[in-house]
Amino acid sequence: MRAPLLMAGLLLIATSARAADDHTRSNYVTMVLQAFAAKVECPGTDVAYPDLVQKAQQMQLPDGTTEQVRKAIAWMHTGGKMGEKQSDDIMAEVAVATQTTDLDQRRLGMSNWCEKQKANLAGLIRSKGG
């Protein structure tokens, strides 16, 4: 009787840990997408790519996550002309991040959205030349 309960408990812990990892990565994907969107949409803004990599490390994401996300964003936003298609789960996270970012931009207006991102993404985006 103990073995099945132990196995069920371990499976639950593993599933919970995986869900937490997916949530963490999903949050990171959104941050990266918003940083690149700010670079494109907000005048005078640039992405601090090394800081994105450092943030991924702080969030304990696997090495290479930043580059996978960058390639997925580029692939999705250029219709496959740039970047590379990534795993289905990363592509889905980029799609959701794109939708939520687009909705935020429409709701807030682009200038307000840009101001909000300067605060939210401090350390990940910076003024060009800065």
VMD Tcl script that builds the backbone (N, CA, C; Angstrom):
set m [mol new atoms 390]
animate dup $m
set s [atomselect $m all]
$s set {name element resname resid chain x y z} {
  {N N MET 1 A 0.822 -1.199 0.000}
  {CA C MET 1 A 0.000 0.000 0.000}
  {C C MET 1 A 0.858 1.251 0.000}
  {N N ARG 2 A 1.988 1.203 0.667}
  {CA C ARG 2 A 2.843 2.391 0.732}
  {C C ARG 2 A 3.471 2.722 -0.615}
  {N N ALA 3 A 3.867 1.719 -1.370}
  {CA C ALA 3 A 4.542 1.961 -2.647}
  {C C ALA 3 A 3.657 2.755 -3.610}
  {N N PRO 4 A 2.375 2.367 -3.806}
  {CA C PRO 4 A 1.546 3.167 -4.720}
  {C C PRO 4 A 1.349 4.604 -4.234}
  {N N LEU 5 A 1.199 4.788 -2.920}
  {CA C LEU 5 A 1.057 6.143 -2.387}
  {C C LEU 5 A 2.334 6.946 -2.582}
  {N N LEU 6 A 3.461 6.319 -2.355}
  {CA C LEU 6 A 4.743 6.978 -2.549}
  {C C LEU 6 A 4.915 7.370 -4.018}
  {N N MET 7 A 4.598 6.454 -4.914}
  {CA C MET 7 A 4.718 6.745 -6.349}
  {C C MET 7 A 3.776 7.884 -6.745}
  {N N ALA 8 A 2.567 7.865 -6.247}
  {CA C ALA 8 A 1.612 8.930 -6.554}
  {C C ALA 8 A 2.115 10.268 -6.034}
  {N N GLY 9 A 2.675 10.262 -4.842}
  {CA C GLY 9 A 3.228 11.490 -4.268}
  {C C GLY 9 A 4.398 12.020 -5.079}
  {N N LEU 10 A 5.290 11.129 -5.484}
  {CA C LEU 10 A 6.438 11.545 -6.294}
  {C C LEU 10 A 5.982 12.079 -7.652}
  {N N LEU 11 A 4.988 11.428 -8.234}
  {CA C LEU 11 A 4.465 11.886 -9.521}
  {C C LEU 11 A 3.840 13.274 -9.379}
  {N N LEU 12 A 3.108 13.483 -8.302}
  {CA C LEU 12 A 2.496 14.788 -8.051}
  {C C LEU 12 A 3.559 15.866 -7.876}
  {N N ILE 13 A 4.611 15.555 -7.142}
  {CA C ILE 13 A 5.704 16.516 -6.941}
  {C C ILE 13 A 6.378 16.824 -8.268}
  {N N ALA 14 A 6.644 15.805 -9.066}
  {CA C ALA 14 A 7.294 16.011 -10.362}
  {C C ALA 14 A 6.405 16.836 -11.290}
  {N N THR 15 A 5.112 16.557 -11.292}
  {CA C THR 15 A 4.173 17.303 -12.124}
  {C C THR 15 A 4.097 18.756 -11.674}
  {N N SER 16 A 4.060 18.979 -10.374}
  {CA C SER 16 A 4.023 20.343 -9.846}
  {C C SER 16 A 5.294 21.097 -10.195}
  {N N ALA 17 A 6.425 20.431 -10.081}
  {CA C ALA 17 A 7.699 21.077 -10.418}
  {C C ALA 17 A 7.732 21.420 -11.899}
  {N N ARG 18 A 7.243 20.521 -12.743}
  {CA C ARG 18 A 7.215 20.774 -14.188}
  {C C ARG 18 A 6.294 21.953 -14.490}
  {N N ALA 19 A 5.140 22.015 -13.840}
  {CA C ALA 19 A 4.210 23.127 -14.061}
  {C C ALA 19 A 4.842 24.441 -13.613}
  {N N ALA 20 A 5.558 24.421 -12.505}
  {CA C ALA 20 A 6.238 25.639 -12.041}
  {C C ALA 20 A 7.318 26.056 -13.025}
  {N N ASP 21 A 8.072 25.077 -13.556}
  {CA C ASP 21 A 9.103 25.381 -14.550}
  {C C ASP 21 A 8.474 25.977 -15.802}
  {N N ASP 22 A 7.353 25.401 -16.256}
  {CA C ASP 22 A 6.671 25.905 -17.449}
  {C C ASP 22 A 6.171 27.328 -17.210}
  {N N HIS 23 A 5.642 27.592 -16.009}
  {CA C HIS 23 A 5.143 28.930 -15.684}
  {C C HIS 23 A 6.298 29.929 -15.674}
  {N N THR 24 A 7.419 29.528 -15.101}
  {CA C THR 24 A 8.595 30.392 -15.059}
  {C C THR 24 A 9.063 30.702 -16.470}
  {N N ARG 25 A 9.147 29.683 -17.313}
  {CA C ARG 25 A 9.589 29.906 -18.692}
  {C C ARG 25 A 8.586 30.758 -19.437}
  {N N SER 26 A 7.310 30.518 -19.228}
  {CA C SER 26 A 6.274 31.320 -19.874}
  {C C SER 26 A 6.410 32.795 -19.506}
  {N N ASN 27 A 6.658 33.071 -18.235}
  {CA C ASN 27 A 6.894 34.454 -17.798}
  {C C ASN 27 A 8.122 35.031 -18.485}
  {N N TYR 28 A 9.163 34.223 -18.593}
  {CA C TYR 28 A 10.386 34.676 -19.240}
  {C C TYR 28 A 10.145 34.955 -20.725}
  {N N VAL 29 A 9.418 34.075 -21.401}
  {CA C VAL 29 A 9.100 34.280 -22.819}
  {C C VAL 29 A 8.380 35.613 -22.993}
  {N N THR 30 A 7.443 35.903 -22.121}
  {CA C THR 30 A 6.711 37.170 -22.198}
  {C C THR 30 A 7.659 38.350 -22.004}
  {N N MET 31 A 8.576 38.255 -21.042}
  {CA C MET 31 A 9.538 39.340 -20.823}
  {C C MET 31 A 10.400 39.568 -22.061}
  {N N VAL 32 A 10.892 38.488 -22.660}
  {CA C VAL 32 A 11.755 38.611 -23.833}
  {C C VAL 32 A 10.970 39.206 -24.998}
  {N N LEU 33 A 9.761 38.715 -25.214}
  {CA C LEU 33 A 8.944 39.247 -26.300}
  {C C LEU 33 A 8.672 40.731 -26.091}
  {N N GLN 34 A 8.350 41.119 -24.876}
  {CA C GLN 34 A 8.075 42.527 -24.597}
  {C C GLN 34 A 9.330 43.380 -24.760}
  {N N ALA 35 A 10.484 42.836 -24.412}
  {CA C ALA 35 A 11.730 43.577 -24.600}
  {C C ALA 35 A 11.983 43.830 -26.085}
  {N N PHE 36 A 11.796 42.802 -26.912}
  {CA C PHE 36 A 11.996 42.983 -28.350}
  {C C PHE 36 A 10.907 43.868 -28.955}
  {N N ALA 37 A 9.685 43.757 -28.455}
  {CA C ALA 37 A 8.607 44.634 -28.927}
  {C C ALA 37 A 8.917 46.086 -28.583}
  {N N ALA 38 A 9.457 46.318 -27.385}
  {CA C ALA 38 A 9.827 47.671 -26.992}
  {C C ALA 38 A 10.916 48.214 -27.908}
  {N N LYS 39 A 11.857 47.355 -28.286}
  {CA C LYS 39 A 12.921 47.782 -29.206}
  {C C LYS 39 A 12.327 48.256 -30.526}
  {N N VAL 40 A 11.323 47.552 -31.013}
  {CA C VAL 40 A 10.710 47.876 -32.300}
  {C C VAL 40 A 9.733 49.044 -32.178}
  {N N GLU 41 A 8.941 49.054 -31.122}
  {CA C GLU 41 A 7.815 49.985 -31.015}
  {C C GLU 41 A 8.107 51.282 -30.262}
  {N N CYS 42 A 9.101 51.280 -29.415}
  {CA C CYS 42 A 9.352 52.438 -28.547}
  {C C CYS 42 A 10.610 53.164 -29.012}
  {N N PRO 43 A 10.463 54.384 -29.489}
  {CA C PRO 43 A 11.622 55.123 -30.001}
  {C C PRO 43 A 12.746 55.219 -28.970}
  {N N GLY 44 A 13.969 55.013 -29.453}
  {CA C GLY 44 A 15.133 55.166 -28.594}
  {C C GLY 44 A 15.377 54.024 -27.623}
  {N N THR 45 A 14.728 52.865 -27.849}
  {CA C THR 45 A 14.855 51.734 -26.924}
  {C C THR 45 A 15.632 50.603 -27.580}
  {N N ASP 46 A 16.469 49.952 -26.816}
  {CA C ASP 46 A 17.227 48.812 -27.307}
  {C C ASP 46 A 17.149 47.683 -26.283}
  {N N VAL 47 A 17.472 46.483 -26.733}
  {CA C VAL 47 A 17.440 45.298 -25.876}
  {C C VAL 47 A 18.840 45.062 -25.314}
  {N N ALA 48 A 18.910 44.757 -24.039}
  {CA C ALA 48 A 20.172 44.396 -23.386}
  {C C ALA 48 A 20.261 42.867 -23.390}
  {N N TYR 49 A 20.685 42.302 -24.543}
  {CA C TYR 49 A 20.675 40.848 -24.720}
  {C C TYR 49 A 21.441 40.112 -23.617}
  {N N PRO 50 A 22.648 40.546 -23.250}
  {CA C PRO 50 A 23.351 39.827 -22.164}
  {C C PRO 50 A 22.548 39.814 -20.860}
  {N N ASP 51 A 21.776 40.867 -20.636}
  {CA C ASP 51 A 20.954 40.908 -19.429}
  {C C ASP 51 A 19.776 39.942 -19.517}
  {N N LEU 52 A 19.274 39.702 -20.743}
  {CA C LEU 52 A 18.235 38.677 -20.922}
  {C C LEU 52 A 18.799 37.303 -20.570}
  {N N VAL 53 A 20.010 37.033 -21.015}
  {CA C VAL 53 A 20.660 35.754 -20.708}
  {C C VAL 53 A 20.857 35.617 -19.194}
  {N N GLN 54 A 21.320 36.693 -18.570}
  {CA C GLN 54 A 21.532 36.673 -17.119}
  {C C GLN 54 A 20.211 36.444 -16.380}
  {N N LYS 55 A 19.135 37.069 -16.851}
  {CA C LYS 55 A 17.816 36.897 -16.219}
  {C C LYS 55 A 17.384 35.436 -16.319}
  {N N ALA 56 A 17.619 34.811 -17.465}
  {CA C ALA 56 A 17.277 33.389 -17.626}
  {C C ALA 56 A 18.056 32.535 -16.636}
  {N N GLN 57 A 19.323 32.867 -16.441}
  {CA C GLN 57 A 20.137 32.128 -15.474}
  {C C GLN 57 A 19.609 32.326 -14.057}
  {N N GLN 58 A 19.222 33.567 -13.721}
  {CA C GLN 58 A 18.671 33.843 -12.394}
  {C C GLN 58 A 17.377 33.073 -12.168}
  {N N MET 59 A 16.609 32.911 -13.243}
  {CA C MET 59 A 15.342 32.175 -13.145}
  {C C MET 59 A 15.564 30.663 -13.232}
  {N N GLN 60 A 16.833 30.260 -13.321}
  {CA C GLN 60 A 17.237 28.857 -13.381}
  {C C GLN 60 A 16.644 28.133 -14.587}
  {N N LEU 61 A 16.581 28.839 -15.711}
  {CA C LEU 61 A 16.138 28.226 -16.962}
  {C C LEU 61 A 17.338 27.559 -17.621}
  {N N PRO 62 A 17.111 26.541 -18.429}
  {CA C PRO 62 A 18.232 25.836 -19.065}
  {C C PRO 62 A 19.062 26.770 -19.961}
  {N N ASP 63 A 20.354 26.477 -20.053}
  {CA C ASP 63 A 21.221 27.224 -20.962}
  {C C ASP 63 A 20.627 27.168 -22.365}
  {N N GLY 64 A 20.705 28.258 -23.075}
  {CA C GLY 64 A 20.195 28.309 -24.437}
  {C C GLY 64 A 18.752 28.768 -24.545}
  {N N THR 65 A 18.078 28.950 -23.414}
  {CA C THR 65 A 16.664 29.347 -23.449}
  {C C THR 65 A 16.488 30.687 -24.152}
  {N N THR 66 A 17.348 31.648 -23.849}
  {CA C THR 66 A 17.205 32.977 -24.444}
  {C C THR 66 A 17.285 32.894 -25.962}
  {N N GLU 67 A 18.233 32.133 -26.468}
  {CA C GLU 67 A 18.403 32.020 -27.912}
  {C C GLU 67 A 17.229 31.276 -28.549}
  {N N GLN 68 A 16.717 30.241 -27.882}
  {CA C GLN 68 A 15.545 29.537 -28.401}
  {C C GLN 68 A 14.354 30.480 -28.501}
  {N N VAL 69 A 14.153 31.273 -27.471}
  {CA C VAL 69 A 13.024 32.202 -27.444}
  {C C VAL 69 A 13.209 33.276 -28.514}
  {N N ARG 70 A 14.419 33.809 -28.632}
  {CA C ARG 70 A 14.699 34.831 -29.642}
  {C C ARG 70 A 14.414 34.295 -31.045}
  {N N LYS 71 A 14.889 33.076 -31.326}
  {CA C LYS 71 A 14.660 32.470 -32.646}
  {C C LYS 71 A 13.178 32.231 -32.888}
  {N N ALA 72 A 12.458 31.780 -31.865}
  {CA C ALA 72 A 11.019 31.527 -32.004}
  {C C ALA 72 A 10.263 32.823 -32.293}
  {N N ILE 73 A 10.611 33.893 -31.580}
  {CA C ILE 73 A 9.964 35.189 -31.796}
  {C C ILE 73 A 10.238 35.663 -33.219}
  {N N ALA 74 A 11.502 35.600 -33.627}
  {CA C ALA 74 A 11.860 36.046 -34.977}
  {C C ALA 74 A 11.109 35.227 -36.026}
  {N N TRP 75 A 11.057 33.917 -35.853}
  {CA C TRP 75 A 10.389 33.050 -36.820}
  {C C TRP 75 A 8.902 33.392 -36.905}
  {N N MET 76 A 8.267 33.544 -35.750}
  {CA C MET 76 A 6.828 33.797 -35.731}
  {C C MET 76 A 6.492 35.177 -36.296}
  {N N HIS 77 A 7.301 36.170 -35.979}
  {CA C HIS 77 A 6.977 37.540 -36.353}
  {C C HIS 77 A 7.448 37.925 -37.753}
  {N N THR 78 A 8.182 37.021 -38.422}
  {CA C THR 78 A 8.583 37.275 -39.810}
  {C C THR 78 A 7.991 36.241 -40.761}
  {N N GLY 79 A 7.054 35.471 -40.275}
  {CA C GLY 79 A 6.453 34.441 -41.130}
  {C C GLY 79 A 7.449 33.391 -41.582}
  {N N GLY 80 A 8.438 33.108 -40.747}
  {CA C GLY 80 A 9.416 32.069 -41.044}
  {C C GLY 80 A 10.611 32.550 -41.857}
  {N N LYS 81 A 10.720 33.842 -42.119}
  {CA C LYS 81 A 11.840 34.369 -42.915}
  {C C LYS 81 A 13.114 34.537 -42.095}
  {N N MET 82 A 12.965 34.691 -40.799}
  {CA C MET 82 A 14.121 34.825 -39.904}
  {C C MET 82 A 13.915 33.884 -38.729}
  {N N GLY 83 A 14.972 33.683 -37.968}
  {CA C GLY 83 A 14.872 32.813 -36.801}
  {C C GLY 83 A 14.693 31.367 -37.204}
  {N N GLU 84 A 14.223 30.568 -36.281}
  {CA C GLU 84 A 13.969 29.140 -36.519}
  {C C GLU 84 A 12.780 28.716 -35.685}
  {N N LYS 85 A 11.972 27.836 -36.268}
  {CA C LYS 85 A 10.869 27.281 -35.495}
  {C C LYS 85 A 11.455 26.455 -34.355}
  {N N GLN 86 A 10.866 26.614 -33.173}
  {CA C GLN 86 A 11.325 25.898 -31.987}
  {C C GLN 86 A 10.282 24.847 -31.598}
  {N N SER 87 A 10.465 24.229 -30.446}
  {CA C SER 87 A 9.529 23.203 -29.983}
  {C C SER 87 A 8.118 23.792 -29.898}
  {N N ASP 88 A 7.134 22.923 -30.007}
  {CA C ASP 88 A 5.738 23.368 -29.987}
  {C C ASP 88 A 5.394 24.148 -28.724}
  {N N ASP 89 A 5.947 23.726 -27.570}
  {CA C ASP 89 A 5.604 24.432 -26.333}
  {C C ASP 89 A 6.173 25.850 -26.320}
  {N N ILE 90 A 7.381 26.040 -26.809}
  {CA C ILE 90 A 7.939 27.397 -26.870}
  {C C ILE 90 A 7.169 28.237 -27.877}
  {N N MET 91 A 6.829 27.652 -29.020}
  {CA C MET 91 A 6.070 28.394 -30.030}
  {C C MET 91 A 4.706 28.813 -29.471}
  {N N ALA 92 A 4.071 27.939 -28.706}
  {CA C ALA 92 A 2.777 28.275 -28.103}
  {C C ALA 92 A 2.937 29.399 -27.082}
  {N N GLU 93 A 4.017 29.362 -26.295}
  {CA C GLU 93 A 4.254 30.419 -25.310}
  {C C GLU 93 A 4.503 31.762 -25.997}
  {N N VAL 94 A 5.214 31.746 -27.125}
  {CA C VAL 94 A 5.446 32.975 -27.889}
  {C C VAL 94 A 4.119 33.495 -28.444}
  {N N ALA 95 A 3.274 32.601 -28.921}
  {CA C ALA 95 A 1.968 33.018 -29.457}
  {C C ALA 95 A 1.113 33.674 -28.379}
  {N N VAL 96 A 1.071 33.083 -27.203}
  {CA C VAL 96 A 0.292 33.657 -26.099}
  {C C VAL 96 A 0.887 34.996 -25.673}
  {N N ALA 97 A 2.213 35.063 -25.561}
  {CA C ALA 97 A 2.866 36.318 -25.181}
  {C C ALA 97 A 2.589 37.403 -26.224}
  {N N THR 98 A 2.566 37.027 -27.482}
  {CA C THR 98 A 2.271 37.983 -28.558}
  {C C THR 98 A 0.855 38.519 -28.421}
  {N N GLN 99 A -0.095 37.628 -28.177}
  {CA C GLN 99 A -1.491 38.046 -28.031}
  {C C GLN 99 A -1.678 38.968 -26.837}
  {N N THR 100 A -1.108 38.605 -25.704}
  {CA C THR 100 A -1.300 39.435 -24.507}
  {C C THR 100 A -0.600 40.784 -24.652}
  {N N THR 101 A 0.566 40.783 -25.281}
  {CA C THR 101 A 1.282 42.042 -25.510}
  {C C THR 101 A 0.494 42.934 -26.458}
  {N N ASP 102 A -0.040 42.351 -27.511}
  {CA C ASP 102 A -0.850 43.117 -28.466}
  {C C ASP 102 A -2.073 43.726 -27.781}
  {N N LEU 103 A -2.731 42.938 -26.946}
  {CA C LEU 103 A -3.896 43.451 -26.216}
  {C C LEU 103 A -3.506 44.584 -25.270}
  {N N ASP 104 A -2.378 44.429 -24.562}
  {CA C ASP 104 A -1.894 45.492 -23.672}
  {C C ASP 104 A -1.590 46.762 -24.453}
  {N N GLN 105 A -0.955 46.608 -25.615}
  {CA C GLN 105 A -0.618 47.779 -26.428}
  {C C GLN 105 A -1.883 48.516 -26.880}
  {N N ARG 106 A -2.880 47.762 -27.280}
  {CA C ARG 106 A -4.143 48.387 -27.706}
  {C C ARG 106 A -4.861 49.045 -26.541}
  {N N ARG 107 A -4.875 48.367 -25.406}
  {CA C ARG 107 A -5.590 48.862 -24.229}
  {C C ARG 107 A -4.940 50.132 -23.686}
  {N N LEU 108 A -3.629 50.139 -23.601}
  {CA C LEU 108 A -2.915 51.261 -23.007}
  {C C LEU 108 A -2.576 52.364 -23.999}
  {N N GLY 109 A -2.522 52.019 -25.272}
  {CA C GLY 109 A -1.976 52.940 -26.263}
  {C C GLY 109 A -0.466 52.773 -26.271}
  {N N MET 110 A 0.134 52.949 -27.436}
  {CA C MET 110 A 1.552 52.623 -27.569}
  {C C MET 110 A 2.456 53.472 -26.678}
  {N N SER 111 A 2.204 54.777 -26.570}
  {CA C SER 111 A 3.106 55.592 -25.744}
  {C C SER 111 A 3.015 55.191 -24.275}
  {N N ASN 112 A 1.814 54.916 -23.773}
  {CA C ASN 112 A 1.669 54.462 -22.384}
  {C C ASN 112 A 2.293 53.085 -22.185}
  {N N TRP 113 A 2.120 52.202 -23.181}
  {CA C TRP 113 A 2.708 50.867 -23.098}
  {C C TRP 113 A 4.228 50.985 -23.013}
  {N N CYS 114 A 4.807 51.854 -23.839}
  {CA C CYS 114 A 6.261 52.033 -23.829}
  {C C CYS 114 A 6.736 52.537 -22.473}
  {N N GLU 115 A 6.037 53.482 -21.901}
  {CA C GLU 115 A 6.420 53.988 -20.579}
  {C C GLU 115 A 6.340 52.878 -19.530}
  {N N LYS 116 A 5.306 52.072 -19.599}
  {CA C LYS 116 A 5.144 50.964 -18.655}
  {C C LYS 116 A 6.296 49.966 -18.797}
  {N N GLN 117 A 6.715 49.703 -20.030}
  {CA C GLN 117 A 7.789 48.734 -20.245}
  {C C GLN 117 A 9.124 49.240 -19.720}
  {N N LYS 118 A 9.347 50.540 -19.793}
  {CA C LYS 118 A 10.597 51.088 -19.259}
  {C C LYS 118 A 10.731 50.742 -17.777}
  {N N ALA 119 A 9.619 50.766 -17.052}
  {CA C ALA 119 A 9.636 50.413 -15.634}
  {C C ALA 119 A 9.670 48.899 -15.436}
  {N N ASN 120 A 8.791 48.189 -16.158}
  {CA C ASN 120 A 8.677 46.730 -15.986}
  {C C ASN 120 A 9.930 45.986 -16.417}
  {N N LEU 121 A 10.598 46.480 -17.443}
  {CA C LEU 121 A 11.725 45.759 -18.023}
  {C C LEU 121 A 13.060 46.449 -17.765}
  {N N ALA 122 A 13.101 47.278 -16.739}
  {CA C ALA 122 A 14.360 47.954 -16.401}
  {C C ALA 122 A 15.452 46.902 -16.227}
  {N N GLY 123 A 16.569 47.119 -16.872}
  {CA C GLY 123 A 17.661 46.151 -16.835}
  {C C GLY 123 A 17.655 45.211 -18.024}
  {N N LEU 124 A 16.520 45.086 -18.706}
  {CA C LEU 124 A 16.441 44.237 -19.889}
  {C C LEU 124 A 16.368 45.074 -21.163}
  {N N ILE 125 A 15.861 46.308 -21.010}
  {CA C ILE 125 A 15.871 47.252 -22.118}
  {C C ILE 125 A 16.569 48.515 -21.633}
  {N N ARG 126 A 17.069 49.277 -22.573}
  {CA C ARG 126 A 17.754 50.518 -22.215}
  {C C ARG 126 A 17.628 51.485 -23.358}
  {N N SER 127 A 17.991 52.708 -23.104}
  {CA C SER 127 A 17.997 53.724 -24.164}
  {C C SER 127 A 19.111 53.402 -25.136}
  {N N LYS 128 A 18.836 53.599 -26.430}
  {CA C LYS 128 A 19.869 53.350 -27.442}
  {C C LYS 128 A 21.064 54.224 -27.149}
  {N N GLY 129 A 22.228 53.617 -27.293}
  {CA C GLY 129 A 23.458 54.335 -27.030}
  {C C GLY 129 A 23.791 54.413 -25.550}
  {N N GLY 130 A 22.918 53.802 -24.700}
  {CA C GLY 130 A 23.155 53.909 -23.255}
  {C C GLY 130 A 23.634 52.668 -22.633}
}
mol reanalyze $m
mol bondsrecalc $m
mol representation Tube
mol addrep $m
